Amino acid sequence: MKRRTFLAAAIAGSHGWSFATGAPETDLLSGGAGPYRRLFLDALLVAKQSGLQRAFHAAEKYAGNPILVSDTPWEAGSSGPYLYGTVLREGGKFRMWYHFISHGYRSAYAESVDGIHWTKPALGLIEFNGSRANNLVLTVAQDPAENPPRKERGQCHNPNVIRVPDDGPDRYALFCYGADYDKVRVAFSADGLRWKFEPSTEKTGLFESSDVVNFFYDPYQHRYVATWKGSTRRGRSVGIATSPDALHWTKPAATPIFAADDLDPPDTQVYGMPVFPYQGLYIGLPWIYHALVHYPPEMLMTRAEAEAQSRRQVDVQLAWSWDLMNWTRPPGRAPFLLLGPKGSFDSEMVYTARAPVEVGDRLYFYYGGFDNKHDSRNFHGAIGLATLRLDGFCSMRAGTEGGWLIARRERLSSPRVSINAVTAPGGSIRAEILDLDSSVIPGFSSEQCVPFQGDSVRHVLRWADAEFPAAIKDRVKQIKFYLSRAELYSYVPVS
């Protein structure tokens, strides 16, 4: 009860508390309270354009993959380590909560200094073959007084670890599907290693869901959010649930709100979808399961028959939303995280951690890969890394012919605009500042802009005049970008 009171009080007073102050910045990719960088995922960002292509970009796999494999006695003979799970960066190190299947679900912990080379510390928490010298954090229920109906299945499937305000005893919450109770559950911890499950979730769970759930904290609305696995006519699909205190949950819609649609091939289902806040948006990583759906009696086949005719692979696409209820995906539906080549550890299925980690000018996407199809009896997993340029989900691209775009109106008080962009040899980016009649403001034409050439995620465009005339300083303005052999990923006014 003490834990419930603490969390409820912390979130109830969130109008005066910034989540960013209680959590590491890499667990809050939204960038705090703004101003948010303008991403070209948002189609409304561009008022007019000519000669440009809106290009979507996939994450790039690390050449040294996999970065974490089965190399301990307690992982021998298991599924191998994989994410669903969590990677956070805090206290000068990377922290990973992953799991594997070995006589039920087993959750484990690893650490890294650089995010690439990982160690599995001897935590001394759970016994394996007479020794506690292992990195296990959750296996089967350890309390002799606890008697789950399906204890052998394990306490935690897909461990979602989230930092909560650190001015109380419980700095971490772990959300997961408790397979032993067949319930969605939450546990709390002071150090992220020693977990105590909320007892009330044994009987009721946090909310109804199938066996895949993903969680994040929403800094825009000061709430916890979950995506849960349900079903629609298009098969496996994703729903939304929200909570003010991590314990009391509601579903804004009782049925899933994200599913395959008529732009997808027939063998498309959504197995799950981690979501994370990013620069004012919500970005989702839908795990796309390529399997036909059965619809008795129309199709006169069972689920097993339908899936037997399918490739039964899982890759990852990209989605985004402003409100968590209405989602957009790129028109081509190309994978954001592709499968590896035949014979590789990630050749048949990939699943991502709940959120990326910002490392310098890159986003690190950790993922679990498998070398065999879904529902196969003989498969083995490992954990890999893929990276993406900061804000690199989508760009406006110009070839040799060049092109331009007029961005949305801005309250631009100074003639400085930070851009995330890259140019090819001979390419450039310039801009001019317009009034609301689309006329160039004197002194701020494209010819008076210092052109950008090169590769930078935070280059500041400037003009010959360093300041606006006082009469127009606070007026709303427009920015017109001119691109030649260049890609523009994002921009933001600089005050």
C-alpha positions, 0 to 999 in steps of 0.5 A: 500500500505504501508503494501505491500511495507513493506512485499515485502522489508522484504522478498526481502532482506531475503538473509541477514535476518534470519527468526529465528531472527524475530520469536519465535524458536517454530514457526521454527521447522527446527532448523535454518540453520543447521546442521540439525539432520539426520532423518530416514524418509530419506531412503537415510540416510542409505547406508547399514544395517542388522537386523534392521527394519524401524519403524514409530510412531504415536502421543500419545494422552493426557490422559486429552483430550479434552483441550478446549471445548464449555463453553461460551455463544457465542459458545453455539449451535455451532459446538464446537471449532476446529482446522484447526488453529494455535498454537504458543509459544511466550512471555512465553505463548501458543497462539491459534487461533481456530474457530467454526461454528455458523451462519457462521465461527467464529474465536476465541483466547485462551491462556495457560501457559503450553499448556494444561490448556487454558483460553479465554480472554475477548478481547473487540473486537467484540460485542456478545449479547450487550457485547464485553467481549469475545474472538472473533477475526473474525466473519462477516465483521465489517466495515459498508462500506464493503458488502461481497456477502455472509456476513453471512458465516463469514470472516475466515475459517481455520485461519493460523497465521504466524509471519513475521519480527517484525521490522515493524508495522505488526508482524503477517499475517493471511491466510484463506479462506474468506467464505464471498467472496469465496476467499483465503485472507490475513490479517495483525496485530500488535498483532495477535488480531486486523486484517485488511484484504488486500482489493485487495483479495476481488475481486481476492483472493491470488490464486484459491482454494476450501475451505481448505488452509494451510500456512507456512513460508519456511526458506529454500527458504525464501518464503511463501508456501500454500497447497490448496484443489483441485481435481483429479481423486482420489477426493479431493487432495492437490496443492502447491502455493508459494509467496515471499511477502505473496501477490503475489502467483504462483502455480508451478503446476496448478493441485494438486501434492498430492493425493491418489494413488494405495497403498491407499484403494479406499475410500481415499481422501486428504481433506487438508494437513498442512506442516511445515519445520523440520530439512531440510525436509518438513513434511506434515500431510495429512487429509485423508477423507475416502470416495469413489469417483464418476466418472460419467459415468463410475461408474454411481453414484453421489457424494452423492451416493458414499459418502453414501456408505462410512464411511466418517471419517477423520484421519491424516497420515504422509508425507514428501518431500525434494522439496514440489513437490514429497512426500513420505508416510509410506508404511503401510499408518497407521494413524499418529493421530488416531480416538478416541474410539466410543462416544469420542469427536474425534471418527469420524474426526480429523484435525490438527493445521498448525504445532506442537509446540516444548515443551522440548523433545516433539512435541505438535500436537494440533487438532480438533476432531468431534463426527460425520461423515463428512457432518452430520448435528448433530456434535460437536467438541472440541480441543485435544492434541497429543504428539510425541518424538522429531524427533520421526516420524521414527526410526531404530529398533533392537530386541534381535538379534541386527543389524547395519547400515552404515549411509551416509558419513559425514564431521566428524571433531571430534569423537562426535555424538549426538544421539536420542535413547532409549534402552530396558533393556539389550540393547545398542547402540555403533558406530564405525567410518569408512574411505571411504573403510569401514575400522575402523579408529584405535582408533574408533572401536565399542569396544572403544565406550562408549555404550549408555543405557537409553533414551535420545534425545541428548546423545553424543557418545564418544570414548576412543580417544577424537580427530582424528589424525591431518592427518585425521581430515578433511577427509570424514568419515562414522558412523556405528551404532550397535543396540541391543534392541534399537531404533535410531530416529536421529543423528547429528555430534557434532563439 
